Amino acid sequence: MHKNDLDTPYVLIDLDKMEINLATMQANADSAGVSLRPHTKTHKMPILAHKQMDAGAIGITVAKLGEAEVMAAGGIKDILIAYPIIGEQKIDRLIRLAKQTNIIVAVDSYEAASAISRAASRDSNCQVGIAVEIDCGFKRVGVGPGDPALDLAKKIVQLPGIRFRGITTFAGHSYDTVNDKQLHDISAHEGHTAVETAHLLRENGIAVDIISVGSTPSAKYAAQIPGVTEIRPGTYIFGDIMQVANRAHLLQNCALTVKVTVISRPSADRAVVDAGTKVFTSDGDDSPFGTGRGYVVERPSLVLSWLTEEHGMVIVPPEHQDLAIGDTLEIIPIHACAVVNMVDEIAAVRDGKVEAIWPVWGRGKVR
């Protein structure tokens, strides 16, 4: 099947570009002497997690317990859940999962760690890895670096049924940088903060195996900090306009596009396509290239100006007056991770030919 035979809207992955992205990030990690533990919230598919591990990744990262369950069912054996697990129902699921695969949970409170400990210690066949998440400036979750992290770690290492593994952090504010120096400085601070906190723990007799940092924007810089053991980029596998804007990805290597059809030409300067916020979502700022809510491949002067639930409104300049009802376009989205979570399946394409249709098994797994 050719990609032109796919009905729309349809999400496509260019396999050649994706493979370049996989190899590039793995080479970045290898050259820095750190491990790669990619965040699979971007693609939510075990088949792509296996491709990342085949390329050299040591394991994966997920955001939610439901994503971890999907990945474990798909044969992934080393999973970091970069999200506090709170509540009896979730902890019961976590314990079941920890019996079948190696699990590490990032926590920022004694309450979270002790609840996991109580559940894990009831089963002699279960041990859950725990890492302390520190806040390096993003102000989302995470205990303070230094002494606050040490105080929490001292309590955690006394708990039965768990194994203390180390430190995680996330410099989400790296997405707001406007130049390479800002990005470098925030990324370096992320790495140094994590390493210095780990050193403090070790000085106090607490073993630290993992110092885990980095997003797609910050990974290449944070990886260079001596002592960092692993990086956790996610969106790098596809790229998107958000990552291009953050200087973390090349536009020509963006592998994920949304194929859409022109369904209306209400006026000479306007067209409407068959995908709105229920495909592209409303996440992220408009394109820095002046192309609106995406970037139309091969017709970059078209502007996806605004969206309703099922409609995408396109501004059509004079040079594209040939755009007709029934024509198809491919659009690089603002945020690939959000788009993937909106669809049931994705087409894997090489040289225009559909090699596979991949179900998005982790779609909607937000619990």
Phi and psi in degrees as a GROMACS rama.xvg file:
@    title "Ramachandran Plot"
@    xaxis  label "Phi"
@    yaxis  label "Psi"
@TYPE xy
-91.7616  152.363  HIS-2
-61.5147  -24.3919  LYS-3
-66.8289  -18.0828  ASN-4
-84.4316  -8.3027  ASP-5
-76.5133  136.516  LEU-6
-69.041  163.922  ASP-7
-123.165  159.875  THR-8
-72.7243  145.917  PRO-9
-141.459  136.602  TYR-10
-90.7444  130.63  VAL-11
-116.882  146.554  LEU-12
-120.299  121.236  ILE-13
-80.3337  110.409  ASP-14
-65.3049  -37.9986  LEU-15
-61.1519  -44.568  ASP-16
-67.634  -41.7601  LYS-17
-60.4378  -40.9318  MET-18
-67.2927  -34.3395  GLU-19
-61.9893  -44.1491  ILE-20
-63.9213  -41.7765  ASN-21
-60.7971  -47.9988  LEU-22
-66.3518  -37.5599  ALA-23
-65.3891  -47.3907  THR-24
-68.2621  -37.9986  MET-25
-63.4862  -39.8868  GLN-26
-64.5038  -37.5428  ALA-27
-60.3719  -45.2375  ASN-28
-64.9457  -45.158  ALA-29
-62.7355  -42.8711  ASP-30
-67.1357  -28.103  SER-31
-86.1281  -7.91051  ALA-32
73.655  28.6406  GLY-33
-120.37  164.293  VAL-34
-88.0608  155.2  SER-35
-109.644  123.891  LEU-36
-125.95  81.585  ARG-37
-64.6822  148.589  PRO-38
-87.4152  117.735  HIS-39
-92.0257  8.14566  THR-40
-61.8933  -21.1968  LYS-41
-66.9334  -45.7313  THR-42
-110.058  -27.495  HIS-43
59.3328  27.7634  LYS-44
-129.911  122.088  MET-45
-56.6097  -33.8903  PRO-46
-61.3893  -34.8136  ILE-47
-80.4877  -30.5285  LEU-48
-61.4984  -41.0916  ALA-49
-64.5601  -38.3973  HIS-50
-63.5908  -37.9592  LYS-51
-65.4725  -40.3709  GLN-52
-72.4673  -35.5834  MET-53
-61.5024  -30.8694  ASP-54
-78.2111  -12.2624  ALA-55
132.405  -4.30077  GLY-56
-65.1107  147.41  ALA-57
-87.6595  -17.2515  ILE-58
176.543  -164.902  GLY-59
-133.196  167.724  ILE-60
-117.92  143.986  THR-61
-130.994  163.315  VAL-62
-90.7745  -41.3283  ALA-63
-123.44  156.857  LYS-64
-59.1341  -39.583  LEU-65
-60.0846  -38.3728  GLY-66
-65.2103  -39.1464  GLU-67
-62.068  -40.4314  ALA-68
-63.1816  -40.6557  GLU-69
-63.3727  -45.4761  VAL-70
-67.299  -39.2502  MET-71
-64.9037  -41.9461  ALA-72
-62.5295  -26.3838  ALA-73
-88.0376  6.4257  GLY-74
97.2064  8.82028  GLY-75
-82.3784  130.807  ILE-76
-111.223  1.66021  LYS-77
-141.724  108.765  ASP-78
-133.611  126.592  ILE-79
-100.866  122.615  LEU-80
-94.8281  105.868  ILE-81
-89.2615  58.8657  ALA-82
-166.026  134.649  TYR-83
-64.0426  136.219  PRO-84
-98.9836  111.489  ILE-85
-125.856  133.539  ILE-86
110.722  142.013  GLY-87
-59.7319  -43.6041  GLU-88
-61.5566  -44.6595  GLN-89
-66.202  -39.8369  LYS-90
-66.5086  -36.8561  ILE-91
-59.9976  -43.4009  ASP-92
-64.947  -39.681  ARG-93
-60.3129  -43.6218  LEU-94
-63.9324  -42.328  ILE-95
-60.4735  -40.6629  ARG-96
-67.6313  -40.17  LEU-97
-65.951  -17.4229  ALA-98
-78.272  -15.496  LYS-99
-113.763  -13.8911  GLN-100
-153.712  163.131  THR-101
-76.5481  118.53  ASN-102
-119.969  135.09  ILE-103
-123.016  133.993  ILE-104
-116.664  129.938  VAL-105
-85.3877  128.219  ALA-106
-129.549  158.474  VAL-107
-131.765  21.6311  ASP-108
-150.933  152  SER-109
-67.7352  -32.8248  TYR-110
-58.2891  -44.8538  GLU-111
-66.0295  -45.7595  ALA-112
-66.1814  -41.524  ALA-113
-69.5507  -34.9608  SER-114
-65.7299  -40.656  ALA-115
-64.2039  -41.438  ILE-116
-60.1282  -45.7456  SER-117
-59.664  -41.9182  ARG-118
-71.2146  -42.7937  ALA-119
-67.3945  -36.5869  ALA-120
-71.6801  -12.5065  SER-121
-78.1742  -9.59221  ARG-122
-128.274  114.631  ASP-123
-67.7945  -16.2698  SER-124
-92.2372  9.16593  ASN-125
-124.939  134.575  CYS-126
-141.609  131.449  GLN-127
-111.364  129.657  VAL-128
-75.6512  141.668  GLY-129
-128.456  135.106  ILE-130
-123.554  146.372  ALA-131
-90.2328  125.094  VAL-132
-90.2037  129.012  GLU-133
-110.325  152.755  ILE-134
-93.6595  115.499  ASP-135
-100.302  16.3272  CYS-136
130.256  -7.64559  GLY-137
-77.1373  -25.9273  PHE-138
64.9012  42.1962  LYS-139
-106.459  -96.3154  ARG-140
-111.66  170.657  VAL-141
121.046  136.333  GLY-142
-77.3071  160.866  VAL-143
-63.8773  147.589  GLY-144
-70.0146  168.866  PRO-145
75.5146  -131.286  GLY-146
-59.2867  -41.804  ASP-147
-59.1663  -39.8202  PRO-148
-67.6552  -39.9348  ALA-149
-61.9878  -46.3293  LEU-150
-58.488  -42.6327  ASP-151
-67.7647  -43.0102  LEU-152
-62.4156  -38.5959  ALA-153
-60.0354  -36.9211  LYS-154
-73.5813  -39.4531  LYS-155
-66.8376  -40.8056  ILE-156
-66.0196  -15.0021  VAL-157
-84.7229  -9.34741  GLN-158
-81.8207  139.904  LEU-159
-79.9332  159.882  PRO-160
80.4429  -1.6731  GLY-161
-132.217  161.639  ILE-162
-126.511  122.222  ARG-163
-73.458  129.462  PHE-164
-111.5  -32.6696  ARG-165
155.311  -143.818  GLY-166
-123.228  137.359  ILE-167
-126.728  156.078  THR-168
-157.448  167.946  THR-169
-149.224  117.411  PHE-170
-91.8676  71.0638  ALA-171
-62.6219  -24.0556  GLY-172
-71.2921  -6.11244  HIS-173
-64.5423  -21.5964  SER-174
-70.4291  -15.6865  TYR-175
-99.2338  6.4215  ASP-176
-74.4996  154.117  THR-177
-114.304  -5.89755  VAL-178
-153.163  169.106  ASN-179
-65.1077  -33.642  ASP-180
-64.409  -44.9355  LYS-181
-59.7218  -44.622  GLN-182
-62.4586  -44.1439  LEU-183
-61.0156  -45.7835  HIS-184
-64.7258  -44.0835  ASP-185
-65.7006  -41.1033  ILE-186
-66.4343  -42.9211  SER-187
-64.2954  -40.247  ALA-188
-62.5963  -39.7965  HIS-189
-56.8278  -51.033  GLU-190
-63.5539  -46.9806  GLY-191
-62.6255  -40.9028  HIS-192
-61.3533  -44.0671  THR-193
-66.3651  -43.908  ALA-194
-66.0297  -42.8959  VAL-195
-65.4281  -37.7748  GLU-196
-67.2123  -41.3145  THR-197
-61.9192  -39.347  ALA-198
-62.1592  -40.4825  HIS-199
-62.4071  -41.8083  LEU-200
-62.1539  -44.1295  LEU-201
-64.5306  -37.7489  ARG-202
-61.3363  -24.8734  GLU-203
-99.9787  19.7611  ASN-204
81.9583  14.31  GLY-205
-102.348  120.522  ILE-206
-69.9093  135.872  ALA-207
-126.267  112.879  VAL-208
-91.5228  -34.1961  ASP-209
-121.13  129.522  ILE-210
-124.263  99.8997  ILE-211
-112.525  120.91  SER-212
-139.886  174.851  VAL-213
95.8315  133.053  GLY-214
-112.016  -177.133  SER-215
-58.4768  -44.8487  THR-216
-66.5386  -39.7392  PRO-217
-93.6803  -12.2985  SER-218
-58.9138  -45.4814  ALA-219
-66.419  -27.9425  LYS-220
-86.3716  -45.4084  TYR-221
-62.3779  -31.5922  ALA-222
-64.2516  -22.247  ALA-223
-80.8803  -9.38804  GLN-224
-76.8107  120.314  ILE-225
-57.7067  131.078  PRO-226
108.241  -28.0031  GLY-227
-61.0887  136.176  VAL-228
-105.429  -25.1942  THR-229
-155.939  155.491  GLU-230
-121.122  153.718  ILE-231
-129.423  53.368  ARG-232
-70.9407  156.208  PRO-233
-126.693  -56.9091  GLY-234
-68.0224  -16.3282  THR-235
-52.0668  -29.5515  TYR-236
-61.2056  -33.8296  ILE-237
-111.27  -42.5172  PHE-238
76.2545  161.734  GLY-239
-165.842  179.628  ASP-240
-65.1661  -34.3598  ILE-241
-59.8205  -42.8734  MET-242
-72.8907  -35.1511  GLN-243
-63.077  -42.6228  VAL-244
-62.3556  -30.4207  ALA-245
-89.9781  11.1707  ASN-246
60.9326  24.8124  ARG-247
-104.117  -3.25823  ALA-248
-154.623  150.752  HIS-249
-91.2881  135.882  LEU-250
-55.3727  -40.6603  LEU-251
-70.1456  -13.3857  GLN-252
-104.588  8.22172  ASN-253
-67.2577  118.398  CYS-254
-94.0636  -18.6209  ALA-255
-103.352  127.657  LEU-256
-133.101  159.771  THR-257
-109.978  118.266  VAL-258
-83.37  126.018  LYS-259
-130.017  163.8  VAL-260
-117.968  138.902  THR-261
-73.4041  118.294  VAL-262
-106.98  -10.4186  ILE-263
-158.117  145.602  SER-264
-129.467  74.2238  ARG-265
-62.5  -26.6833  PRO-266
-154.987  170.544  SER-267
-61.5808  -31.5791  ALA-268
-100.469  13.6462  ASP-269
-145.374  139.414  ARG-270
-134.695  160.837  ALA-271
-127.659  133.101  VAL-272
-111.58  165.525  VAL-273
-90.8785  35.5761  ASP-274
-145.343  130.808  ALA-275
-125.044  -140.901  GLY-276
-68.332  -19.9088  THR-277
-76.1742  -2.38261  LYS-278
-120.385  -56.9007  VAL-279
-77.138  -23.3204  PHE-280
65.2091  175.003  THR-281
-106.291  13.298  SER-282
-74.3284  141.776  ASP-283
86.5025  161.026  GLY-284
-79.4467  162.218  ASP-285
-60.1851  159.034  ASP-286
-55.9212  137.567  SER-287
-72.531  -8.21579  PRO-288
-90.4553  3.25403  PHE-289
77.8824  21.6484  GLY-290
-104.353  10.5444  THR-291
79.4747  -130.89  GLY-292
-87.4832  18.218  ARG-293
174.313  -168.87  GLY-294
-136.809  116.717  TYR-295
-81.0703  115.091  VAL-296
-63.9252  133.073  VAL-297
71.4459  -7.82095  GLU-298
-137.144  61.4378  ARG-299
-67.5729  -13.0321  PRO-300
-82.387  -8.88276  SER-301
-71.6236  143.81  LEU-302
-121.914  117.95  VAL-303
-78.9116  88.9472  LEU-304
-77.1089  -41.2858  SER-305
-159.32  164.075  TRP-306
-131.584  143.285  LEU-307
-111.475  -170.842  THR-308
-56.8377  -44.6642  GLU-309
-119.034  0.65735  GLU-310
-123.988  140.989  HIS-311
-118.797  119.672  GLY-312
-91.7919  126.132  MET-313
-116.175  128.448  VAL-314
-83.764  126.05  ILE-315
-108.605  114.578  VAL-316
-77.9701  169.327  PRO-317
-55.9085  -35.3434  PRO-318
-71.9558  -7.61275  GLU-319
-120.189  33.7685  HIS-320
-69.3897  -9.74776  GLN-321
-75.6053  -10.0834  ASP-322
-60.8961  124.319  LEU-323
-125.43  157.115  ALA-324
-56.3924  132.228  ILE-325
97.7014  -17.2726  GLY-326
-66.5751  151.931  ASP-327
-113.305  150.871  THR-328
-130.614  155.692  LEU-329
-116.424  130.055  GLU-330
-124.346  125.563  ILE-331
-76.594  124.389  ILE-332
-79.5767  166.222  PRO-333
-64.1468  -46.8941  ILE-334
-135.003  105.714  HIS-335
-64.0177  -39.5194  ALA-336
-57.951  -42.6868  CYS-337
-67.6062  -38.0997  ALA-338
-64.221  -44.8279  VAL-339
-57.2809  -38.8558  VAL-340
-72.2707  -3.67514  ASN-341
-97.2233  -8.4553  MET-342
-126.174  155.683  VAL-343
-83.8623  -27.5418  ASP-344
-151.192  159.482  GLU-345
-134.52  143.369  ILE-346
-94.5454  127.899  ALA-347
-92.5899  118.927  ALA-348
-122.387  138.389  VAL-349
-136.275  124.996  ARG-350
51.8754  38.561  ASP-351
84.0317  -12.5727  GLY-352
-94.3042  135.126  LYS-353
-79.7675  112.794  VAL-354
-85.9388  -28.0829  GLU-355
-162.494  156.492  ALA-356
-113.175  119.394  ILE-357
-104.438  121.467  TRP-358
-68.6014  141.511  PRO-359
-91.1401  83.3047  VAL-360
-64.5711  -27.7662  TRP-361
-90.5705  4.55032  GLY-362
-58.5025  132.66  ARG-363
74.8968  3.76077  GLY-364
-81.9057  73.2647  LYS-365
-99.1007  -1.79313  VAL-366
